[in-house]
Every structure is written in structure tokens, then in C-alpha cells.
Amino acid sequence: MNEPLPQAPASTQPRVALYARFSTNRQDARSIDDQLRRCQAYASLRDWRVVGTYADLHVSGSHMERGEVQRLLSDARRRGGAPFQFVLVDDLSRLSRDVGDMWRVVFGDLASANVAVVDVSSGVVSTDDVSEMQFGAQALLGTMLRKHVRRQTHRGLEGRALGGFCTGGRTFGYASVQETNPPDPLHPRKVRVIQEEQAVTVRRIFTEYANGSGYAAIAASLNADGVPAPYDATRRPVPRHGWAGSTIRAMLFNRAYIGELIWNRRQFSNRPGQRARKARKRPVAEHRTTTRPELAIVSRELWDAVHSRLGRRAGGRPSGTGSRTYLLSGLLSCATCGGNMSVIGASVRDGRRYPQFGCSARKNKGRSVCSNGMTISEDKLNKMVLGALSDALLAPGCIDRFVARFNARVAAAQEGNAVEEARAQALKAVLDQEERVRRLTDAVVQAGWSDALGVRLKQEEARLAALRQDVPAAGETAGVRIVPHPAKIETYLRDLMGTLYSTPERGRQLLAKHLGKITLTPQVVGGRRYYEATSNFDLSVTLAGDREARVRDNYGCGDRI
């Protein structure tokens, strides 16, 4: 399915792409074949040529983060025109179950590329006069159906929770096993049982905290002893290794360890167009609590001792945290362990606070996970990173390459747009002329032959032939060249540096887009300790093909370890 699509040929035979999708691995994978078969039959009946096939397996239609649908959109936006004129779907819900996403894709992304969408089941084409109303109604029904299924699923999960059965998710210290002698063998349920090996670790955590140890100290001791952490053996988008202080804290507040199972504490909703979900807390009145004393791992006395100490710490704020936004937060990684670098503390000089970046894994999990204890001032790090970025962007060679690439892209875009617009106008003229010839022919049939009608018919047919010959030659005029002045580019880049400093939220987004991850490698040379920073300097937006450029500089750090 991933073969490169051919360039649009000069043939007038319509070219189409097929798209299919099914949601979960519980559905029959043959549904993909059925969808494609119906779309293929629809195309064959109309003598349309299929030039591409796209299929997403085991992916929900509630978001657009799907590999094949994104490849479809990318092909539609190909320079020089899309290689297909239509996208066929067995049902509009296969493309998207969200009203906003469907509208944006069909009447935005694809329509702007002169690509129409055909719902094979209803026969509606997105270019029809009533398509917006019909497609909107279908998408609205799909959204309502998805919400209805969600409500039914939630109701079923509530019944399982109140019955003492598992409703999904994992809790360290417990395992889920299938119930014995299920009343419905086709839909067996799972029950929670204590996993004794992990339960020993849970009791150790509660005991050490009750005896005065902190979150980070407990995590460090577990990591030093090689105790498996909750996420060590799981597959996650971002690998996690070892215990962290945040994990310890979350476990100390989990009432499941005293046999109180609370369900329905949070509600998840999809971010528009994305797979990522956002959680919000539900009101306490909507929580469903069941008491299972046989599942208690921690005694009530130990729980009370832990929470008595937690109550005394309430209101405190861990060192290095707060509401301030740091320009490079989330962009730095530690070369020693691969973890994130974040603000882990601060130094105070002359009454001024200087936040210090360091390895988060070292801070939260201990030296057994990462040996890098070097820190660096946020102010010094910002100056050095932005200084290196400014030097690279303001270099004469960089600006010259930008001007050259900019001119090339503008010329190509203008030429392509002019060609497509001229071709579209020429084709419209042909269609209008064909309609005139058809009406004149109908007049001859109804009124009978006459010399006047014959002369007029020959003239219109000659004009039609001439218009058809002009179509391939349409759009040969070149667009107007726009040449940006290097001085304006330099001014813009200097302003950009100021923007990064003045608005760290926006600045962090820009740096993440073009710099990616900045890896900090601790170095010790001649007794001097410093960080060496390396980043993939992505200038693909302005300098196509220069992705391999590197930004490398040395960042001095203080004597603090």
C-alpha cells in the first residue's frame, strides 16, 4: 500500500484513491477488504482508475493522528497537483467520526487540493450542491452514535465496578485474572488479586515514608536495590525506567492499598484532531466506591501514620517548581541517561534567584539511575543557546541561502498555481462549449435541419475543437518573482531573538519546532567542568535540504554538583 503514487497523467480518465479503516483489533480485519472491494466496484462501474490505496487498521476515527490518512493528505498536497481527483470511502464515518475533523478534511484540506470525496454508500460527492448539508448530517449522526456507545460503555463499566470486577487500568501491587466459571463464557470478566511480590514493595514504601524518608530518598533506595518499577516492563510511547519521587507520592495517596476501590474519578476527552486525551476530575458525588478488605495491602494503622505526616507537609512546594515558564523547559535531555533536564533547584546571589537545570532522573531517582550531577544556570544556558542560534541564523551564508531557497519556492509555487488555474479555466471553457453544442444539436433534432442551424452548429463545433487543443498548453506564463531583501531578513531574525526572551511560552514552541531536543553532555577538561550542547538544527521551513546542519557550543557551568 505504500508504493509511491504516479504523477498525474495527461489522460482525462478520472483518477481515484481508496481509503478504508476499522477501529479495534476486536473487529474483523476482513472489513477492510470489504470496504475496498465496494469502493473498487464503484470506481470500475464508472471507468475510474484507482491509483492509490490507503488503509488504517486498529485506529479510532475520533482523531486524525492516523498514519494512512495523513499519508493521503500529504499526497493530495503534493507539489504539481494531487495524483488523484477523488477519494472514495465506503462510508463517511471511515474518514472521521468527528464533525469538525470531517469538515476540515473534506471541505478544507482536500477541497483546497481540488480533490473531491465520494461516499460510496450514499453516492454523495463533496462537490455536489447539497453535499455540505448531507455530509454534515452524516458526520453529526456519527458523532451522536459515538457518544451513545460511550454512554453505554460507561454504564457497563459502572456495573462491573460496583460488582467488584476490573474496569481497566493497572495498579502496582495487583494483577487481573479471569473470573472462574463466568456466567457468560463469551464475555468473561476479570477480578483483581494481590500480587505478593509487588505488595512487599508497596509495604516497604509506606513504611519508609512513615519512618521519615522523603519521596526522592525512597525512589533512590528502590533503584539502588534494583527493585522493578511499575512501568519498567510495559510498552509506552516514552520509555520509563526506575522509580521516581512522583510515583512514590501517587502510591501513598492510592486508597486501593487499604481495600477502598474508587471508580469514576476522572473523565477523559480527546483533544480536537489528536489521539492524546485530556483528563479532568469528576465531582466527588459521581465517584463509586466499593470496600474490599481482602484486597488491602497496607494496614489502617500504617496508612494513618503516613497520612498524618503528609498532612503536616500539605501546602509545601518542592524545590525548583512554580508557575514560572522556562524558555528551554522540555527541550533539554541528559546525554548520560537520556532523561529530561529540568529546573531542580536554585542558587541565590546578591538577593537574586538563579534557577538551576539538572538531570531530572538523577534528582528524582537517584545516582544509581544517572551519574550526572552537574547543574547549569538557566540564565547562562539561555544566553549560550540563543547566542549560538543567533550566530547561525545571522551568518551571511545562511541569509544568502534563505533568499535563494525563498525565491525558488515562490517561483515554483506561483508557476504551479498559474498552470493549475489556467488549466482549470481552459477545462471550464471546454465544458461550457460542449453544453452549447449539445443544446444546438437538440434544437436541430426538435426543429429539423436548416442551413442557418447547420452553419451555426459547424461554427460551435470548430470552436470546441480549438478549445480542446488549447487545454494542454494552458498556464505557460510564469509568475511574478518576489525577492526578499537580506536586511529585512536580518531585522526579522533579530526581532525573533527578542520574542523568544519576552514570551517564553511562544519561544519554547518555536525552539521545539526548529531545534528539537537539545542534548547536554557533561565534560571535564583540565579541571574545568562544562556542558557541551548538541541539537539537530532543523531549518527545513526556510532552507530545504539543510536538515543535517549542526549547532554545537560549549556551555560553562558553575562548580555546583
Secondary structure, 3 states (H helix, E strand, C coil): CCCCCCCCCCCCCCEEEEEEEECCCCCCCHHHHHHHHHHHHHHHHCCCEEEEEEEEECCCCCCCCCHHHHHHHHHHCCCCCCCCCEEEECCHHHHCCCHHHHHHHHHHHHHHCCCEEEECCCCEECCCCCHHHHHHHHHHHHHHHHHHHHHHHHHHHHHHHHCCECCCCCCCCEEEEECCCCCCCCCCCEEEEECHHHHHHHHHHHHHHHCCCCHHHHHHHHHHCCCCCCCCCCCCCCCCCCCCHHHHHHHHCCHHHHCEEEECCEEEEECCCCCCEEEEECCHHHCEEEECHHHCCCCHHHHHHHHHHHHHHCCCCCCCCCCCCCCCCCCEEECCCCCEEEEEEEEEECCEEEEEEEEHHHHHHCCCCCCCCCCEEHHHHHHHHHHHHHHHHCCHHHHHHHHHHHHHHHHHHHHHHHHHHHHHHHHHHHHHHHHHHHHHHHHHHHHCCCHHHHHHHHHHHHHHHHHHHHCCCCCCCCCCCCCCCHHHHHHHHHHHHHHHHHCHHHHHHHHHHHCCCEEEEEEEECCEEEEEEEEECCCCCCCCCCCCCEEEEEEECCCCC
